[in-house]
Amino acid sequence: MVGENSLDTPGKTFFLNIRFVLIVTVFVGNAIEPLIGSMSSLHSLYMWIFSFHMPLFVLVTGYFANKHLTGTQGRRLIMQIGLQYIIFQSLYSVLDATIYQVQGIHHSFFAPYLLLWFLASHAFWRILMIGMRKWAPATQFIFAVAAGVSVGYLQLDGVWFSISRTFVYLPFFVLGYHFSFQSFSRFFQKWIKITAAAVSILLFLLFASWGSELPIGWLYGSMTYMQLGLQEWYAGIYRLGIYGLQITAALAFMGWIPYSLSRLTDWGSRTLYVFLLHGFIVRFAAVSGLYSYINHSIGAMLLVLSAILLTILLAQPSVKRLMHPIIEPPIGWMITLQRVALRRSL
């Protein structure tokens, strides 16, 4: 799956389909999180989702980064990611500090707010990939795995600068960057896809049976070994085991994804809007007391269904037209300032 440097149309379609299905799992996972301690079925679903959705989302992000990593477009993307981060870090923090009055949140631009870790890490993945671009793909991957294992030994809170997740998920960004859809699709045909989907179901059943034995912190990727309660020198071996689980779960989940152009493809082109906006809905539901009324399976199913329907709603073109200035803010003024600063420095 290494060696393809262009985004062919079939590959782009497949990955847009993945991107939408993944953002559904992101919304569902965040929506059910307040209930996983009291409902075992939701805990199983949550563990299953977290076994693949973040690694696979990073892989997809790396795939799409392949075309615009460097040059003018690459610089513009990093600037826009930075501006998105500042805007939404401010919005979420202000709402929590004023209207919602949520306690225990790090209100700092150096500690990404909940889901915003992905924006911070995305910028760092791009910068790291630029630094590694002259290395052989195998060397890049070996370095990424070594860094992902090593970062767990740092004696600090992994949320600062999103340092833990940046390096823990770097191997998946590298894999996505070099992913060859042509090679993948030749192998991943009908019976392989069916087998993969069956493995995905089996993993869910395994989480339902023994998921409580695995601390969820290992699947978050945001915690150091010290925070996970491991002080031993060999703690990194557990990270390697988690990598194996995540790669297996990600490949298995890909068995569910269609190759063909569909509504999923169109919705998948606007997942950024779902990603940045759904947190407001989940946070409002949490502070409104809604979860106190969900204490049975029917309520849980309605919650999951609502998350799916809201994902579709937020992926509509009308939402993009309305929210475009905030979600994809113009950066022309930043480029102008940069040019002025460069002229003055010469």
N, C-alpha and C positions, 0 to 999 in steps of 0.2 A: 504493500500500500504506500510505497514511497516513490517519488520521482515525477509526479504530475504537477506542472507549474501553471496550468491554466484552468479556469473554471468553465468546464464544458457544460452545455445546457442540461443534459440529463443529470449530471452531478449536482448542479445548482438546484434543480427541481427536487431531487431527493433530499438534499440538505435543508431546503426550505420546508419540506414536509416534516423532516425531523424537528426542525426548529419550532414549528407550531405545536407539535405533539409534546415536545419538551416543556414549552411554556405553559401548557395545560398542567403538566405534572408539577411545575413550580408553583402555580397558583393553588392547585389542590393540596400540595404538601404544606404550604404556608397556611392555608385555610384550616387544615385539620390539626395542626401542631398543638393548639391549646387543649386538645382532647385526647392526645395519645397516651397520657398518663392514666386515663380513666376508661378508655375503650380499647380493648386488645386488638380488635379488627383494624382500627385506624392506626394503631401502633405498627402492625404488620405492613399495612399499606405505606406508611410513612418510611419505614426502614427500606422497603423495596424501592420506593421512589429515590431515596437518597443513595442507594447503591449504584445508581447509574446517571441520574439526571444532571448533576453538576459536572462530572467528568465528561459526559457526552456533550453537554452544552459548550464546554471549553474546547472540545475537539471540533465541533461545528464552527466555533468562533475562529479557531486556528485555520480551518479550511478557507473561510471567507477572507481571512487576513492575507492569504497568499498573494492575491492580486494587487493589493494596495498597502504593502508594508512600508515601502520607502518612497522617496520622491515627494512631490507636492501633495499628492493625495494622502500619502501616509502621514505627513505632518499635519494636514488639516484634520484627519481623523483623530489624532492624539489630542489636538487642541479642542475638538468638539467633545471628546470623552471627558477631558478635564473640566470643560464648562458645564456639561451635564452633571458631573459629580458635584461641583460647587452649588449649582442650582438646587438639586434634590437633597443634598446633604443639609442645606439651609432650610428647605421646606419641611422635611421630616423632623428636623431638630426643633424648629420653631413650633410646629404643631404639638410635638410631644411636651415641650416645655410650657406651653400656654394652654391650649384647649384640652388636650388629652391628659396632661400632667402625669406622664409615665415616669416612674422612678428607675434608677439603675442604668441609664443609658449614658454612654460616653459622648458628650456633645463636643466633639472636636473634629476638625477637618483631617486630623491625622489618625482618627479611628473611624473608618467607614461605617455608616449607619446600616445595620442589618443587611439587606440585599444589595446595598451600594458597594459592597466589597468587590462585586464583579466588575464595576466600572474601574475602580482603582487597579485591580489586578489585570484587567484587559490592557490598560495603558502600559503597565510594567511588562506584560508578556510581549507586547510589540517592541518595546525598547530592548528587552533581553534578546528577542529574536533577531533584531537588527545587529546587535553585538555578536551573535553567533552565526550570522548568515554565511560566513566564509568557511565554517566548519562543515565536515561531512555530516549528513543526516544522522548516521549512527552515533557519531560523537556528540551531536546536539542532544540526542535522546539519552545517552548514558549520563551526560552532565545533568540533564533535567531530573532524571531519577535520583542521582546522587544528591542533588540539591534538595529534592523533595524529602528524601530520607533525613538528610543532615539538619534541615531547618527545625525538625522536631526536638533537637537537642538544645536549642537556644533557651536560655533561662529568662524568658520574657513572655508577656501576654501576646499571643499570636495575632490578635485583632489589629494591633497598631500597624498602620500603613498596609494592612492586609498582607503582611509579610508571610504568614504561614500559608494561607491559601494560594498566594502568588506562586510559591515554589512547589507546594504540594501538587497543584494542578498543572504546573508547567509541562510535565511529560505529555499530557493530553493535548495541550496547545501545539507542541512540536509534532505529535502524531497527526493532528488535523492539518497542520501547515503542509505536510508532505503526503497527505492522503491522496491516493490515486483511485478515483471512482471507477475508472475503466477496469482496473485489475480487480477491484472489490466486486463490481457488478457481474463480472464473468464468473466469479466463484460463488457469489451470494445469490443463487438462483432458487427456484421453487422449493425443492426439498430441503435445501440448506436453510432457507428462510423459515420454513415450517418447523424445522428442528430447533432453530434459534428461538422462535416464539415459544416452543414447548419448554425450552430451558428457562426462559423468562418466567413462565408460569411455575416451574419447579422451584426457582429461586424465591418466588413469593410464598410458596408453601413452606419452604425451609425457614423463611423469616417468621412465618406464622407459628412454626413449631419451636424454633430455637432463637428467634430474633432478640429475645430479652437477654441472651447470653453475650451479645455484642454491644458494648457501650456505643451509643449513637455518636459520641464525640469523634470516633475514628472516621465516620463517614462525613462529618462536617468539614474536616480538613483545616479547621481554624485553631486547633488546640495543640500545644506542644506536648511532648511525652510527659513532662512534669505535671501539666494540667490534667493529663489522662491517668495520672497515678502510677506512672512507670518511671523509675529512677535508674533502672539497670542499663548497662552499656548496650545490650542487644535489643533495646526497644525498637530500633529502626527495622528489625526483621519483621515486626508486626506491620509496619507501614508497607513493606514489600508485599506482605500477604493481602493487605487491603487493596493495593494496586491490582493484584491478580483478581480479586473479587470484583473490583470496579470495571476492569477491562472485560471480564466475562459477562457481567451484567449489562454493560453497554452494548457489546456485540449481540447478546441475546435480545435486547430490546429492539435493536435495529431490524429484527425479523418481523416486527409489526408494521414497519414503515413502507408505504407503497412507493414505487418508482415513478408512477405516472403523474402528470399534471392534473391538479384538481383544486378545489376550494382551499384545501390545506396549504397548497403552494402559495396562493394569494394571501391567505391569513399569515403565513409564515414570513412574508416580506414586511410585516408590521409588528413583529414580536417585541421590538424595543418599546413600543407604546404600552403593551401589556405589562412588560417587565417593570417599567418605571411607575406605572399608575396603580397596579394591583395592590401594592403595599398600603396605599391610602385606604382601600376598601377593607383589607384584612385588619389593619390597625383600628379602623372605625368599628368593625364588628367586635373586636376584642374589648374595646373600652365601653361599648354600648350595653354589654351584659348579655348579648345574644347567645353566647356559648352556655350560659347557665340553663338555657331551655333545651339544649341538645343532650339528652341522656339516654337515647335509645337508637336502635339501628335505622329506623325510618328517618329520624332527624339527621343522622350521619349521612345517609344516602342523599337526602335533600341538600345537605351542605356540599357534598362532592359535586352533585349535579349543578348546583348554583355556581360553583367555581368554574366548571366547564363552560356554562352558558355565558358567564361574565368574561371569560377569556375570549370567547368568540366575539362578544360585543365590543370589547376594547380593541380587537384587531380589525374593526371595520374602518373603511376609508373616511367616514365622517368624523371619527375620533381623531384620525391623523390630521384632517383639515383643521379641526378645532385646536388641537394641542401641539401642532407642529412647531410654533415659535418657542415653546418651552422644551419639548422633547428633543428637537433637532435645532438648537439655537444657532442663528447666523454667527459666523466667526470672522467675517470680513474685516471688522474693526480690529480684531486681534492681530490679523495678518498685517494690517496697516501700521499698528503700533510696533510690531516686530520690525518692519522695514524702516520705520523712523528711528528706532533704537539702534539698528545696525548702521544706518547712515551716520548717526551721531558718534558712534564708537570708532568709525574709520578716520 
